């Protein structure tokens, strides 16, 4: 991306979770496999794919909520994967997350004021007046009335709780926020309000977002670029318009064909994928998508396709594109 400052990049990022087996023959879940991506200042990069493809795990690796198995994450040119915890503490405030479930991510025993103040006090804001002023400023920024200052999470609706979660995430003015399906637990009528709020906050503060979602109509509205994940790998990544107008990978084409069209006279040709998603603990050889791909050949079983730029910063991993 021209004229944009690089904020974060990953190199051959891998995350495996041990699930048993023996010392000689351990069983692992291959949650994230060989992921390379770059995130720029002020942009929204959407991660899409079906449940269990590794989107949330990747989001957590990027902000070091999970440790990597191999590979590295560089934030503003510094390798954060190799840092000691004491070193990383200085950078932690720049990397925040908004969780999927606003019911589970807020402590029911803490008032709104305490929830939003927690990151501020953790990073050294001790003055009571200053703290109160900042919390009220954050409440106003996310649309929570000031008179709710001493209320508790159970007194709020789902949408309001998610606003509180957003206020907590932006309290320290981070540079990168992972939005992990932030609207999937909310009513459709509330979803658009939260999406617009995220857009307004980004415009005002130049936040970068990793927006994790399986709702492609939301992704089309909010993102600048889109990365499509399948079984731990990124199989396609491009500018939003490019990926919606000209999907190249067979999996992306199938995802795009499932988006509802709000015009009853227009029929979209649905691509129905055969078979189930393979197990991430025992992925297929070669191209992981080949067991469900209508175009798979012998080559796909033997060789993993190279993830490459096919022009116009459109990256794809398929032998036949």
VENQUIQUI-V106597 format. One record per helix or strand. SS is the DSSP state (@ for helix, = for strand). FROM is the first residue (numbers start at 1). TO is the last residue. If there is no record, write none. Layout:
BEGIN
ss=SS from=FROM to=TO
ss=SS from=FROM to=TO
END
This chain:
BEGIN
ss== from=6 to=21
ss== from=26 to=35
ss== from=38 to=40
ss== from=44 to=48
ss=@ from=55 to=62
ss== from=70 to=75
ss== from=78 to=79
ss=@ from=85 to=92
ss== from=95 to=98
ss== from=111 to=111
ss=@ from=112 to=122
ss=@ from=128 to=142
ss=@ from=146 to=148
ss== from=152 to=152
ss=@ from=153 to=155
ss=@ from=158 to=170
ss== from=176 to=180
ss=@ from=188 to=205
ss== from=208 to=212
ss=@ from=216 to=222
ss== from=225 to=230
ss== from=233 to=239
ss=@ from=240 to=245
ss=@ from=250 to=257
ss=@ from=290 to=292
ss=@ from=298 to=302
ss== from=307 to=309
ss== from=315 to=317
END
